[in-house]
Amino acid sequence: MSSYAPRHSPSAFSTPASTTLFRRLTWEGTVPLEIRVDPNELPANSDRGLECYYIQAPRVSYLPLLVPEIKRFLMDVVFDETAARTMKEEDWWFESDGGSLLKWHWPIGLIYDNHTISQSARPTSAPSLFTPLRLVLHLASPPTEKLLLSPSAEACKQAFMGQLKEADFIRWGNTKRMTGLRKAEQDGLWEGIKEHNFDEFWRVASKITPTTTPARSNSPPPPPTSTSLHTRPPSADPGSSGGPDRDGASNVRNIPVRIYLPDGPVLQDLVPPVLEDGASFFPAILSFPSSTSVRTPIAHCTRTSMSIANLSLPIPAQLR
């Protein structure tokens, strides 16, 4: 069984220790996966007793990033030399054990949570909190009309960078923080995800993420109005001089949020950082009614969005 060990190196950015700890705990979260090759697509002379591969995958990673490691295993153990020469990695795609096409551009943690909650909501499903998420790997005939793009690492990178730019615009009203990064820095964000390197990722992400240090003033911010919600705050322009807290979380125009409903649509709207009375908006989102029965946690944040799954802080879309 393979697993990804967290990478540690001296950090180049200054962040409160509690925030760094929470980010690292979120970053180092993993989920167990059992990846089985579709038996109908196994090449001739394959070892059918070893077609399953187990991996403890990072929650913040993506399925296309696991393909090279899975391929090495299959080439070394399962396929013969003839099959290895004819295999086309770009034709590979994933389904859940139940036959649902998996969204390759979703983080693995989101896929896991969405599937787990969907299963737990069905009365016929038995609880299986500690079993791996079972995936089926297809080696041919990708459903291009449903995948839209080839589920390659490069396409995944482009989708990831697009989400970061979208989050940047929602926060500040422009994408100057993202577009102001050098190409090497933008590539560093993706390399941090690809190599599961916390420090490499946050060395750049800290430049585009709102700071978490509270403002010096203890007075609550003025309540948002229909005008103020669509007026650029002083911090919207990276070149502006809006004071020491111009990049603070309380100065963002909106919070990048998506709510993923199991077996339902993805919801997205403009979400201001505070309510009309000046209170923080985030606790209100998590104010779910209590229940006497034990249920799976249903709140989860990703890099640019919040989904209905497990609670964790967003990566470059930090709320506070």
C-alpha positions as CSV (number, residue, x, y, z in Angstrom):
1,M,0.0,0.0,0.0
2,S,1.4,3.3,-1.0
3,S,1.1,6.6,1.0
4,Y,2.3,10.1,0.7
5,A,4.5,11.4,3.4
6,P,4.3,15.1,4.3
7,R,7.3,17.1,3.2
8,H,8.8,19.5,5.7
9,S,11.2,22.3,5.1
10,P,11.9,25.8,6.5
11,S,9.0,28.1,5.8
12,A,9.6,31.3,4.0
13,F,6.4,33.0,5.1
14,S,5.4,34.4,8.5
15,T,2.0,33.3,9.7
16,P,0.5,32.8,13.2
17,A,1.5,29.4,14.6
18,S,-2.1,28.4,15.2
19,T,-3.0,29.1,11.5
20,T,0.0,27.3,10.2
21,L,-0.8,24.3,12.4
22,F,-4.4,24.2,11.2
23,R,-3.3,24.5,7.5
24,R,-0.8,21.7,8.0
25,L,-3.3,19.4,9.6
26,T,-5.7,20.0,6.8
27,W,-3.0,19.5,4.2
28,E,-1.8,16.2,5.7
29,G,-5.2,14.7,5.6
30,T,-5.4,11.5,3.5
31,V,-8.1,9.1,2.4
32,P,-7.7,5.3,1.7
33,L,-8.4,4.3,-1.9
34,E,-8.7,0.8,-3.5
35,I,-8.1,1.1,-7.2
36,R,-9.2,-1.9,-9.2
37,V,-8.7,-2.3,-13.0
38,D,-11.9,-3.2,-14.8
39,P,-11.5,-7.0,-15.3
40,N,-13.1,-6.7,-18.8
41,E,-10.3,-4.4,-19.9
42,L,-7.3,-6.3,-18.5
43,P,-4.9,-7.2,-21.4
44,A,-4.2,-10.8,-22.1
45,N,-1.6,-12.5,-20.0
46,S,-2.2,-10.0,-17.1
47,D,-1.9,-11.3,-13.5
48,R,-5.5,-11.2,-12.5
49,G,-4.7,-11.8,-8.8
50,L,-2.9,-8.4,-8.5
51,E,-5.2,-6.0,-10.3
52,C,-6.0,-4.0,-7.2
53,Y,-3.8,-1.2,-5.9
54,Y,-4.1,0.5,-2.5
55,I,-3.0,4.0,-1.7
56,Q,-3.4,6.5,1.1
57,A,-4.0,9.6,-1.1
58,P,-3.7,13.2,0.0
59,R,-7.1,14.9,0.3
60,V,-5.8,18.0,-1.5
61,S,-4.5,16.0,-4.5
62,Y,-6.3,14.9,-7.7
63,L,-6.9,11.5,-9.4
64,P,-4.8,12.4,-12.5
65,L,-1.8,12.9,-10.2
66,L,-2.0,9.3,-9.0
67,V,-1.9,7.8,-12.5
68,P,1.9,7.7,-12.9
69,E,2.3,5.7,-9.6
70,I,-0.6,3.4,-10.5
71,K,0.9,2.9,-14.0
72,R,4.3,1.9,-12.5
73,F,2.6,-0.7,-10.3
74,L,0.6,-2.1,-13.2
75,M,3.6,-2.2,-15.6
76,D,5.8,-3.9,-13.0
77,V,3.4,-6.4,-11.5
78,V,0.2,-6.9,-13.6
79,F,0.8,-6.3,-17.3
80,D,3.2,-8.2,-19.6
81,E,5.7,-6.4,-21.9
82,T,3.4,-6.4,-24.9
83,A,0.5,-4.7,-23.0
84,A,2.9,-2.2,-21.4
85,R,4.0,-1.1,-24.9
86,T,0.5,-0.6,-26.2
87,M,-1.0,1.0,-23.1
88,K,-2.2,4.6,-23.5
89,E,-2.3,6.6,-20.3
90,E,-4.5,9.3,-21.8
91,D,-7.3,6.8,-22.2
92,W,-7.5,6.0,-18.5
93,W,-10.5,7.2,-16.5
94,F,-12.2,6.4,-13.1
95,E,-15.6,5.3,-11.9
96,S,-16.8,4.6,-8.4
97,D,-17.5,1.0,-7.5
98,G,-21.2,1.8,-8.1
99,G,-20.6,2.9,-11.6
100,S,-20.7,6.7,-11.1
101,L,-18.2,8.7,-13.3
102,L,-15.8,10.5,-11.0
103,K,-15.0,14.2,-11.6
104,W,-11.2,14.3,-12.2
105,H,-11.1,18.0,-11.5
106,W,-12.4,17.6,-7.9
107,P,-9.9,17.2,-5.0
108,I,-9.7,13.6,-3.8
109,G,-11.0,14.6,-0.4
110,L,-14.1,16.1,-2.0
111,I,-14.7,13.0,-4.0
112,Y,-14.4,10.8,-0.9
113,D,-16.7,12.9,1.2
114,N,-19.3,13.3,-1.5
115,H,-19.4,9.6,-2.1
116,T,-19.3,8.7,1.6
117,I,-22.2,11.0,2.4
118,S,-24.2,9.9,-0.6
119,Q,-23.8,6.3,0.5
120,S,-24.7,7.0,4.2
121,A,-27.9,8.7,3.1
122,R,-29.2,5.6,1.5
123,P,-31.2,3.3,3.9
124,T,-29.8,0.1,2.4
125,S,-26.2,1.1,2.9
126,A,-24.3,-0.2,5.9
127,P,-21.8,2.2,7.6
128,S,-18.2,1.6,6.6
129,L,-16.2,4.4,8.1
130,F,-12.8,2.6,7.9
131,T,-13.0,0.9,4.5
132,P,-11.2,2.3,1.4
133,L,-13.1,4.1,-1.3
134,R,-13.3,1.6,-4.0
135,L,-12.6,2.9,-7.5
136,V,-12.6,1.2,-10.9
137,L,-9.9,2.2,-13.3
138,H,-10.9,1.9,-17.0
139,L,-8.1,1.5,-19.5
140,A,-9.9,2.5,-22.7
141,S,-12.9,4.2,-24.3
142,P,-13.2,7.3,-22.1
143,P,-16.6,9.0,-22.2
144,T,-15.4,12.2,-23.7
145,E,-18.9,13.7,-23.8
146,K,-19.1,13.5,-20.0
147,L,-15.4,14.1,-19.2
148,L,-15.4,17.3,-21.4
149,L,-11.6,17.3,-21.4
150,S,-9.0,14.6,-21.2
151,P,-8.4,13.8,-17.5
152,S,-4.6,14.5,-17.8
153,A,-2.4,16.2,-15.2
154,E,-2.0,19.2,-17.5
155,A,-5.8,19.7,-17.9
156,C,-6.1,19.3,-14.1
157,K,-3.5,22.0,-13.6
158,Q,-5.3,24.4,-15.9
159,A,-8.6,23.7,-14.0
160,F,-6.8,24.3,-10.7
161,M,-5.3,27.6,-11.8
162,G,-8.6,28.7,-13.2
163,Q,-10.3,28.1,-9.8
164,L,-7.6,30.2,-8.1
165,K,-8.2,33.1,-10.4
166,E,-11.9,32.8,-9.9
167,A,-11.4,32.9,-6.1
168,D,-9.1,35.9,-6.5
169,F,-11.7,37.8,-8.4
170,I,-14.5,36.9,-6.0
171,R,-12.4,38.1,-3.0
172,W,-11.0,41.4,-4.4
173,G,-12.9,42.2,-7.6
174,N,-9.9,41.5,-9.8
175,T,-7.2,38.9,-10.4
176,K,-4.2,41.1,-9.9
177,R,-2.8,39.0,-7.1
178,M,-2.8,35.8,-9.3
179,T,-1.7,37.5,-12.6
180,G,0.9,39.4,-10.7
181,L,2.7,36.2,-9.8
182,R,5.7,35.2,-11.9
183,K,5.3,32.1,-14.0
184,A,7.7,30.2,-11.7
185,E,5.5,31.1,-8.7
186,Q,2.3,30.0,-10.5
187,D,4.0,26.7,-11.4
188,G,5.2,26.4,-7.8
189,L,1.6,26.4,-6.6
190,W,0.8,23.4,-8.7
191,E,4.1,21.7,-7.9
192,G,3.2,22.0,-4.3
193,I,0.0,20.1,-4.9
194,K,1.6,17.6,-7.3
195,E,4.5,16.8,-4.9
196,H,2.4,17.2,-1.8
197,N,4.8,19.8,-0.5
198,F,3.2,22.1,2.1
199,D,6.0,24.7,2.4
200,E,6.4,25.0,-1.4
201,F,2.7,25.6,-1.9
202,W,2.2,28.1,1.0
203,R,5.4,30.0,0.1
204,V,3.4,31.3,-2.9
205,A,-0.2,30.9,-1.7
206,S,0.6,33.2,1.2
207,K,0.9,36.0,-1.4
208,I,-2.6,35.6,-2.7
209,T,-4.4,34.6,0.5
210,P,-6.0,37.1,2.9
211,T,-4.0,37.4,6.1
212,T,-5.5,35.9,9.3
213,T,-4.2,38.5,11.7
214,P,-7.1,40.4,13.2
215,A,-7.4,44.1,12.6
216,R,-6.2,46.3,15.5
217,S,-9.5,48.0,15.9
218,N,-12.0,46.2,18.1
219,S,-15.0,48.0,16.7
220,P,-17.1,45.8,14.3
221,P,-17.0,46.6,10.6
222,P,-19.9,48.6,9.2
223,P,-22.8,46.4,8.0
224,P,-22.8,45.6,4.3
225,T,-25.3,47.3,2.0
226,S,-26.5,46.5,-1.5
227,T,-23.9,49.2,-2.6
228,S,-21.0,48.2,-0.3
229,L,-21.2,44.5,-1.4
230,H,-20.3,45.5,-4.9
231,T,-17.8,48.3,-4.1
232,R,-14.2,47.4,-4.2
233,P,-12.6,47.6,-0.7
234,P,-9.2,49.4,-0.3
235,S,-7.5,46.0,-0.4
236,A,-8.9,45.0,-3.8
237,D,-5.9,46.5,-5.6
238,P,-2.6,44.9,-4.6
239,G,-0.9,48.2,-5.3
240,S,-3.1,50.4,-3.2
241,S,-2.1,51.6,0.2
242,G,-5.0,50.5,2.4
243,G,-3.2,50.3,5.7
244,P,-1.4,47.4,7.4
245,D,-4.5,45.2,7.3
246,R,-5.4,45.9,3.6
247,D,-4.9,42.2,2.9
248,G,-6.8,41.1,5.9
249,A,-9.7,38.6,5.7
250,S,-12.1,41.2,7.0
251,N,-11.3,43.4,4.0
252,V,-12.3,41.0,1.2
253,R,-15.3,41.8,-0.8
254,N,-16.7,38.3,-0.9
255,I,-15.7,34.8,0.2
256,P,-15.2,32.2,-2.5
257,V,-17.7,29.5,-1.5
258,R,-19.3,26.6,-3.2
259,I,-21.7,24.2,-1.5
260,Y,-21.7,20.7,-2.9
261,L,-25.0,18.8,-2.2
262,P,-24.7,15.0,-2.3
263,D,-26.5,13.8,-5.4
264,G,-27.6,17.4,-6.0
265,P,-26.4,20.6,-7.8
266,V,-23.4,22.7,-6.8
267,L,-24.5,26.0,-5.3
268,Q,-22.5,29.2,-5.6
269,D,-23.3,32.9,-4.8
270,L,-21.7,36.0,-3.6
271,V,-21.1,35.7,0.2
272,P,-19.9,38.8,2.1
273,P,-17.5,38.1,5.0
274,V,-19.9,39.6,7.6
275,L,-23.6,39.7,8.2
276,E,-25.7,42.9,8.4
277,D,-25.1,43.1,12.2
278,G,-21.3,42.9,11.6
279,A,-21.0,39.3,12.8
280,S,-18.9,36.8,11.0
281,F,-20.7,34.9,8.3
282,F,-18.8,31.6,8.6
283,P,-20.3,30.4,12.0
284,A,-23.8,31.0,10.6
285,I,-23.0,28.6,7.7
286,L,-22.2,25.8,10.2
287,S,-25.2,26.4,12.4
288,F,-26.8,23.1,11.6
289,P,-29.6,21.8,13.9
290,S,-28.5,19.3,16.4
291,S,-29.5,15.7,16.1
292,T,-29.6,12.8,18.5
293,S,-28.5,10.4,15.9
294,V,-24.9,10.0,14.8
295,R,-24.4,11.4,11.4
296,T,-21.5,12.0,9.1
297,P,-20.1,15.5,9.3
298,I,-21.4,17.6,6.5
299,A,-19.3,20.7,6.2
300,H,-16.0,20.8,4.2
301,C,-13.9,23.6,2.7
302,T,-11.7,23.2,-0.4
303,R,-9.2,25.6,-1.9
304,T,-11.8,27.8,-3.6
305,S,-15.0,26.5,-2.3
306,M,-16.9,25.0,0.6
307,S,-18.6,21.7,0.0
308,I,-21.0,19.5,2.0
309,A,-18.6,17.0,3.4
310,N,-16.0,17.1,6.2
311,L,-14.9,20.2,8.1
312,S,-11.5,21.5,7.0
313,L,-10.1,25.0,6.3
314,P,-9.8,26.1,2.6
315,I,-6.3,26.1,1.2
316,P,-5.8,29.2,-0.9
317,A,-9.3,30.4,-0.2
318,Q,-8.9,30.9,3.5
319,L,-12.0,32.3,5.1
320,R,-10.3,34.0,8.1
